[in-house]
Amino acid sequence: MTPVERYGKLSVCGTGLCSEQQQQIQLRGMSSHGLQWYGLNKCLTGASLDVLAQDWQADIVRLSLYVQEGGYETDPAGFTQQMNTLIDMASQRGLYVLVDWHQLDPGDPNYNLDLAKQFFTDIVTANKNRNNVIYDIANEPNNVSWPEVRHYSEQIIPVIRAIQPDALILIGTHGWSTFGASTGGSVQEVLNDPVPFDNIMYTFHFYAASHKDYHRSVLDQASDVLPVFVSEWGTQNYDGDGPNDPISSQKYIDLMKRKKISWTNWNYS
């Protein structure tokens, strides 16, 4: 039985991610690197997705579409087609798919608002009848305040919901998706001014060698009061360099298992 056969259409219930039977679940899987570098017929092939689904027993794959750095803005039609092809390939293997709008630099997601509206209109229209696709509308907002991220979310979510009213949507948080932990902010900013839609989750990112007890405490606190999805994490430093930190990584894995926080690891490339 595949993950999608087991859990069906997902939704948020309380602070958890729940199956079609309204049982809280934890999805575990991998994120690709940028599709412009490691995408279709490079690192992501039928064979590699078979390994992910069958050998690794993953539940989900995150498909990371950079906006800049040679990504979507250079060929919107081509990257939309690639994303749709990869969604279909992963769906054939019974995986959930996290469509990652990988804005990074500029850190303000509003900078790419028009491109985001076009992308999500096209990608949701093509996949609105699938029960396994999740949409992450902002990878890592940075150097931007939470109210500005909230404003962006209020522009994009209606675009998606007009096409697929029950779509599950993830929202990046300020401070590189750390609820502000990396920039002196706090979870309280989101609690005081939440995004006013249902069936949404907020994302948290960490790199275990850089982000230790304090960031773990923020994840623990946030997931007590908000639906949280760890859509990107790594075992090294936040820049991807340096040795793995198995001790810190295991503490995060244990926390996420205990609280049934779903995650995708960076990266499968």
C-alpha positions as semicolon CSV with decimal commas, in nm:
position;residue;x (nm);y (nm);z (nm)
1;M;0,000;0,000;0,000
2;T;0,140;0,339;-0,098
3;P;0,135;0,642;0,135
4;V;-0,145;0,804;-0,067
5;E;-0,349;0,483;-0,059
6;R;-0,293;0,462;0,316
7;Y;-0,371;0,821;0,412
8;G;-0,580;0,965;0,127
9;K;-0,663;1,334;0,109
10;L;-0,479;1,524;0,383
11;S;-0,602;1,816;0,587
12;V;-0,514;2,013;0,898
13;C;-0,692;1,911;1,218
14;G;-0,605;2,112;1,525
15;T;-0,229;2,161;1,516
16;G;-0,166;1,837;1,327
17;L;-0,163;1,699;0,976
18;C;-0,437;1,441;0,942
19;S;-0,534;1,162;0,707
20;E;-0,864;1,140;0,526
21;Q;-0,983;0,940;0,829
22;Q;-0,892;1,239;1,053
23;Q;-0,607;1,055;1,222
24;Q;-0,294;1,261;1,290
25;I;-0,001;1,138;1,083
26;Q;0,363;1,218;1,016
27;L;0,496;1,230;0,660
28;R;0,869;1,176;0,608
29;G;1,057;1,224;0,286
30;M;1,315;1,411;0,084
31;S;1,346;1,743;-0,093
32;S;1,509;1,786;-0,429
33;H;1,762;2,059;-0,487
34;G;1,681;2,322;-0,750
35;L;1,507;2,176;-1,053
36;Q;1,713;2,398;-1,282
37;W;2,027;2,210;-1,174
38;Y;1,917;1,866;-1,056
39;G;1,568;1,821;-1,196
40;L;1,398;1,599;-1,452
41;N;1,628;1,343;-1,616
42;K;1,920;1,461;-1,403
43;C;1,880;1,354;-1,040
44;L;1,505;1,305;-1,066
45;T;1,437;1,005;-1,288
46;G;1,198;0,714;-1,282
47;A;1,471;0,502;-1,125
48;S;1,558;0,752;-0,851
49;L;1,191;0,802;-0,763
50;D;1,152;0,423;-0,746
51;V;1,435;0,413;-0,492
52;L;1,275;0,692;-0,290
53;A;0,933;0,528;-0,287
54;Q;1,026;0,161;-0,262
55;D;1,371;0,124;-0,107
56;W;1,365;0,428;0,120
57;Q;0,991;0,398;0,192
58;A;0,945;0,774;0,174
59;D;0,598;0,923;0,203
60;I;0,663;1,251;0,024
61;V;0,895;1,428;-0,218
62;R;0,943;1,804;-0,218
63;L;1,007;1,953;-0,563
64;S;1,208;2,273;-0,525
65;L;1,153;2,527;-0,799
66;Y;1,382;2,825;-0,754
67;V;1,240;3,152;-0,882
68;Q;1,572;3,325;-0,944
69;E;1,921;3,175;-0,997
70;G;1,830;3,038;-1,339
71;G;1,494;2,910;-1,220
72;Y;1,130;2,980;-1,301
73;E;1,168;3,342;-1,410
74;T;1,394;3,236;-1,699
75;D;1,142;2,992;-1,853
76;P;0,799;2,988;-1,686
77;A;0,639;2,754;-1,938
78;G;0,931;2,511;-1,937
79;F;0,958;2,490;-1,559
80;T;0,581;2,456;-1,521
81;Q;0,590;2,165;-1,764
82;Q;0,881;2,006;-1,575
83;M;0,697;2,044;-1,244
84;N;0,383;1,885;-1,386
85;T;0,583;1,595;-1,529
86;L;0,753;1,532;-1,195
87;I;0,424;1,556;-1,007
88;D;0,284;1,291;-1,238
89;M;0,588;1,065;-1,196
90;A;0,577;1,090;-0,816
91;S;0,200;1,040;-0,813
92;Q;0,235;0,720;-1,015
93;R;0,451;0,589;-0,730
94;G;0,196;0,677;-0,463
95;L;0,397;0,962;-0,310
96;Y;0,269;1,289;-0,175
97;V;0,420;1,587;-0,357
98;L;0,517;1,917;-0,199
99;V;0,538;2,187;-0,466
100;D;0,800;2,430;-0,334
101;W;0,800;2,789;-0,466
102;H;1,164;2,834;-0,371
103;Q;1,198;3,210;-0,332
104;L;1,523;3,287;-0,155
105;D;1,696;3,598;-0,287
106;P;1,524;3,847;-0,281
107;G;1,395;3,736;0,056
108;D;1,069;3,931;0,034
109;P;0,817;3,699;-0,136
110;N;0,618;4,002;-0,250
111;Y;0,898;4,074;-0,499
112;N;0,783;3,774;-0,704
113;L;0,410;3,817;-0,641
114;D;0,305;3,832;-1,006
115;L;0,522;3,534;-1,100
116;A;0,383;3,339;-0,804
117;K;0,025;3,413;-0,908
118;Q;0,095;3,287;-1,259
119;F;0,279;2,976;-1,143
120;F;0,019;2,869;-0,890
121;T;-0,266;2,940;-1,130
122;D;-0,106;2,711;-1,386
123;I;0,013;2,436;-1,152
124;V;-0,305;2,414;-0,943
125;T;-0,523;2,414;-1,253
126;A;-0,327;2,118;-1,389
127;N;-0,339;1,923;-1,061
128;K;-0,663;2,028;-0,893
129;N;-0,812;1,679;-0,913
130;R;-0,519;1,507;-0,743
131;N;-0,543;1,421;-0,374
132;N;-0,168;1,412;-0,306
133;V;-0,033;1,759;-0,391
134;I;0,058;2,018;-0,125
135;Y;0,158;2,376;-0,208
136;D;0,438;2,565;-0,030
137;I;0,394;2,927;-0,133
138;A;0,715;3,078;0,010
139;N;1,030;2,880;0,080
140;E;1,234;3,105;0,310
141;P;1,121;3,463;0,362
142;N;1,419;3,658;0,493
143;N;1,508;4,018;0,567
144;V;1,136;4,082;0,574
145;S;0,884;4,123;0,856
146;W;0,607;3,879;0,940
147;P;0,332;4,127;0,840
148;E;0,484;4,146;0,491
149;V;0,487;3,765;0,465
150;R;0,128;3,758;0,586
151;H;0,032;4,017;0,323
152;Y;0,188;3,803;0,050
153;S;0,002;3,495;0,175
154;E;-0,326;3,684;0,162
155;Q;-0,264;3,751;-0,209
156;I;-0,159;3,398;-0,309
157;I;-0,390;3,173;-0,108
158;P;-0,708;3,305;-0,277
159;V;-0,551;3,233;-0,618
160;I;-0,505;2,868;-0,520
161;R;-0,836;2,832;-0,338
162;A;-1,032;2,977;-0,630
163;I;-0,919;2,674;-0,830
164;Q;-0,897;2,411;-0,556
165;P;-1,094;2,515;-0,247
166;D;-0,962;2,233;-0,027
167;A;-0,594;2,266;-0,120
168;L;-0,348;2,212;0,165
169;I;-0,112;2,511;0,173
170;L;0,217;2,571;0,356
171;I;0,343;2,919;0,442
172;G;0,706;3,008;0,504
173;T;0,776;3,208;0,817
174;H;1,004;3,505;0,876
175;G;1,375;3,460;0,947
176;W;1,436;3,193;0,681
177;S;1,131;2,996;0,798
178;T;1,228;2,983;1,165
179;F;0,938;3,185;1,310
180;G;1,198;3,460;1,340
181;A;1,432;3,252;1,558
182;S;1,730;3,329;1,332
183;T;1,666;3,704;1,334
184;G;1,545;3,788;1,685
185;G;1,176;3,740;1,609
186;S;0,930;3,505;1,773
187;V;0,639;3,268;1,728
188;Q;0,424;3,524;1,908
189;E;0,433;3,749;1,601
190;V;0,249;3,479;1,404
191;L;0,010;3,404;1,689
192;N;-0,076;3,773;1,718
193;D;-0,134;3,810;1,344
194;P;-0,210;3,470;1,187
195;V;-0,290;3,414;0,821
196;P;-0,673;3,415;0,811
197;F;-0,737;3,092;0,621
198;D;-0,806;2,736;0,727
199;N;-0,623;2,422;0,613
200;I;-0,284;2,592;0,625
201;M;0,043;2,503;0,797
202;Y;0,346;2,714;0,880
203;T;0,693;2,594;0,787
204;F;1,006;2,564;0,998
205;H;1,358;2,502;0,864
206;F;1,669;2,400;1,054
207;Y;2,024;2,283;0,995
208;A;2,124;2,071;1,289
209;A;2,490;2,174;1,317
210;S;2,397;2,544;1,328
211;H;2,056;2,543;1,494
212;K;2,062;2,367;1,826
213;D;1,876;2,394;2,156
214;Y;1,723;2,737;2,101
215;H;1,584;2,658;1,756
216;R;1,460;2,320;1,882
217;S;1,276;2,497;2,162
218;V;1,114;2,731;1,909
219;L;0,998;2,435;1,699
220;D;0,864;2,266;2,011
221;Q;0,682;2,580;2,123
222;A;0,542;2,663;1,779
223;S;0,410;2,312;1,717
224;D;0,220;2,324;2,046
225;V;0,002;2,607;1,920
226;L;0,024;2,610;1,538
227;P;0,020;2,351;1,258
228;V;0,389;2,318;1,164
229;F;0,557;2,133;0,876
230;V;0,939;2,106;0,863
231;S;0,969;2,140;0,488
232;E;1,350;2,162;0,488
233;W;1,619;2,044;0,726
234;G;1,976;1,926;0,708
235;T;2,236;1,760;0,925
236;Q;2,512;2,015;0,853
237;N;2,558;2,390;0,885
238;Y;2,289;2,618;0,745
239;D;2,507;2,689;0,438
240;G;2,528;2,317;0,357
241;D;2,895;2,291;0,451
242;G;3,074;2,136;0,744
243;P;3,045;1,793;0,904
244;N;2,718;1,625;0,992
245;D;2,595;1,666;1,349
246;P;2,426;1,334;1,430
247;I;2,356;1,422;1,793
248;S;2,169;1,743;1,719
249;S;1,998;1,581;1,419
250;Q;1,871;1,292;1,629
251;K;1,728;1,529;1,888
252;Y;1,527;1,696;1,613
253;I;1,418;1,363;1,465
254;D;1,302;1,245;1,806
255;L;1,110;1,568;1,866
256;M;0,940;1,551;1,526
257;K;0,851;1,185;1,576
258;R;0,706;1,248;1,921
259;K;0,492;1,537;1,799
260;K;0,414;1,389;1,456
261;I;0,568;1,683;1,274
262;S;0,606;1,600;0,905
263;W;0,937;1,668;0,733
264;T;1,138;1,666;0,411
265;N;1,517;1,648;0,430
266;W;1,753;1,857;0,214
267;N;1,837;1,708;-0,026
268;Y;1,783;1,419;-0,269
269;S;2,020;1,527;-0,543
